[in-house]
Amino acid sequence: MNILKYFELFCIIFFSIEYFLRIYVSKKPLKYIFSFYGIIDFVAIFPFFLSGEYDFRSLRAFRIFRIFRALKLIRYNKAIARFHIAAKIVKEEIILFLIVTSIFIFLASAGIYFFENKAQPEIFTSVIHSGWWAIVTLTTVGYGDVYPITVGGKIFTFFILLIGVGIVTIPAGLVASALSKAREVEEENIKNK
């Protein structure tokens, strides 16, 4: 356990020095302090200094922010930069996908409510309550806690499951193609330097 405490102390000292050096060398220190990475840097080291000398037991909850130290390391990873480029490339398609998926969830909720409300009024009480079934079925998770018992509901579920398989695969294809485009952009940037 002492090894972990010493390692934590080393990391805190290192990250603190880095944080203050970034402020010192920054042309606009306040802009850095209130930037996304500046806030992450601060939140990553702040809980350590709270837990040192003061015994504010209620403030120990801030120790959860230690997880932000991992985010400091992420900024140096090329793969994360590639994901950022890919997210920019595929942003519009993902928004369209989410809109279409929302429409499918509503249609599936309304359809299963139509088929199952009379047979299972306590489970499918409204279109909104049927939304749980629609989300679970369209994402092909199928927990089995809510399922159709009528013939029409079972046939409807079959078609919703087929649509759900397609819905699950679309974002994977979009992200994969965007990542390969991001790699090409990254390689072009390396060549141009």
C-alpha positions in Angstrom: 0.0 0.0 0.0 2.9 2.4 0.7 4.1 1.9 -2.9 0.7 3.2 -4.2 0.8 6.2 -1.8 4.3 7.1 -3.0 3.3 6.6 -6.6 0.2 8.8 -6.1 2.4 11.5 -4.4 4.9 11.3 -7.4 2.0 11.7 -9.9 0.5 14.6 -7.9 3.8 16.4 -7.8 4.4 15.8 -11.5 0.9 16.9 -12.5 1.1 19.9 -10.2 4.4 21.1 -11.7 3.0 20.5 -15.2 -0.2 22.5 -14.4 1.7 25.5 -13.0 4.2 25.4 -15.9 1.4 25.4 -18.4 -0.1 28.5 -16.7 3.3 30.1 -16.6 4.2 29.6 -20.2 0.7 30.3 -21.5 0.2 33.6 -23.4 -3.3 33.8 -21.9 -3.2 32.0 -18.5 -6.8 32.6 -17.7 -7.9 31.2 -21.0 -5.9 28.0 -20.2 -7.2 27.8 -16.6 -10.8 27.9 -17.8 -10.3 25.7 -20.8 -11.5 22.1 -20.9 -8.0 20.7 -20.3 -7.2 23.3 -17.8 -10.2 22.4 -15.7 -9.4 18.7 -16.0 -5.8 19.4 -14.9 -7.0 21.3 -11.9 -9.7 18.8 -10.9 -7.1 16.0 -11.2 -4.8 17.5 -8.6 -7.3 19.4 -6.4 -8.7 16.5 -4.3 -5.2 15.5 -3.1 -4.6 18.8 -1.6 -8.0 18.8 0.2 -7.3 15.5 1.8 -3.9 16.4 3.0 -4.1 18.6 6.2 -7.7 19.4 6.5 -10.3 17.0 7.9 -13.3 18.0 6.0 -14.9 14.6 5.8 -17.7 15.7 3.6 -15.2 17.0 1.1 -13.7 13.6 0.7 -16.3 13.0 -1.9 -14.2 15.1 -4.2 -11.7 12.2 -4.3 -13.8 10.7 -7.1 -12.3 13.4 -9.3 -9.1 11.4 -9.3 -10.4 9.7 -12.3 -9.7 12.9 -14.2 -6.0 12.1 -14.0 -6.6 9.5 -16.6 -8.1 12.1 -18.9 -4.8 14.0 -18.7 -3.0 11.1 -20.2 -5.6 10.6 -23.0 -4.7 14.0 -24.6 -1.3 12.6 -25.6 -2.8 9.5 -27.4 -2.8 9.6 -31.2 -5.8 7.1 -31.3 -7.9 9.6 -29.3 -7.0 12.3 -31.8 -8.1 10.0 -34.5 -11.4 9.4 -32.8 -11.9 13.2 -32.5 -11.3 13.6 -36.3 -13.7 10.6 -36.9 -16.4 12.2 -34.7 -16.2 15.4 -36.8 -16.4 13.4 -40.0 -19.4 11.3 -39.0 -21.3 13.9 -36.8 -24.1 14.6 -39.2 -24.7 11.0 -40.1 -24.9 10.0 -36.4 -27.4 12.8 -35.7 -29.5 11.6 -38.6 -29.2 8.0 -37.3 -30.4 9.1 -33.9 -33.4 10.9 -35.3 -34.4 7.9 -37.4 -33.9 5.6 -34.5 -36.1 7.7 -32.3 -38.8 7.5 -35.0 -38.4 3.7 -35.1 -38.7 3.5 -31.3 -41.9 5.5 -31.4 -43.4 3.4 -34.2 -42.4 0.2 -32.5 -43.9 1.4 -29.2 -47.1 2.3 -30.9 -47.2 -1.0 -32.8 -46.7 -3.2 -29.8 -49.2 -1.2 -27.8 -51.7 -1.8 -30.6 -51.1 -5.6 -30.6 -50.6 -6.2 -26.8 -52.6 -3.7 -24.9 -55.8 -5.8 -24.7 -53.9 -9.0 -23.8 -51.5 -7.4 -21.3 -53.0 -4.1 -20.1 -50.8 -4.1 -17.0 -47.5 -4.2 -19.0 -48.4 -2.3 -22.1 -50.4 0.5 -20.4 -49.6 3.2 -23.0 -47.4 3.9 -25.9 -44.9 5.6 -23.6 -44.8 2.5 -21.3 -44.3 0.3 -24.4 -41.2 2.3 -25.2 -39.1 0.1 -22.8 -40.0 -2.9 -24.9 -39.2 -1.0 -28.1 -35.8 0.1 -27.0 -34.8 -3.3 -25.6 -36.1 -5.1 -28.8 -34.6 -2.6 -31.3 -31.2 -2.8 -29.6 -31.5 -6.6 -29.7 -30.8 -6.9 -26.0 -34.1 -8.7 -25.3 -34.1 -8.9 -21.5 -37.3 -11.0 -21.6 -39.0 -9.0 -18.8 -41.6 -7.7 -21.3 -42.6 -9.8 -24.3 -45.6 -10.2 -26.6 -48.0 -13.1 -26.1 -50.4 -12.5 -29.0 -49.8 -13.8 -32.5 -49.9 -10.3 -34.0 -47.4 -9.1 -31.3 -45.0 -12.0 -32.0 -45.1 -11.3 -35.8 -44.6 -7.6 -35.2 -41.7 -8.4 -32.9 -40.1 -10.5 -35.6 -40.0 -7.6 -38.0 -38.8 -5.2 -35.2 -36.0 -7.6 -34.4 -34.9 -7.6 -38.1 -34.9 -3.8 -38.1 -33.0 -3.8 -34.8 -30.2 -5.9 -36.3 -29.8 -3.3 -39.0 -30.0 -0.4 -36.5 -27.2 -1.9 -34.4 -24.9 -2.3 -37.3 -25.3 1.1 -38.9 -23.3 3.1 -36.3 -20.5 0.5 -36.4 -20.1 0.9 -40.1 -20.3 4.7 -39.9 -17.6 4.8 -37.2 -15.4 2.3 -39.0 -15.4 4.3 -42.2 -14.9 7.5 -40.4 -11.9 6.1 -38.5 -10.3 5.0 -41.8 -10.9 8.5 -43.2 -9.4 9.9 -40.1 -6.3 7.8 -40.5 -5.9 9.0 -44.0 -6.2 12.6 -42.8 -3.6 12.0 -40.1 -1.2 10.4 -42.6 -1.7 13.4 -45.0 -1.0 15.8 -42.2 2.2 13.9 -41.3 3.3 14.0 -45.0 2.7 17.7 -45.2 4.8 18.5 -42.2 
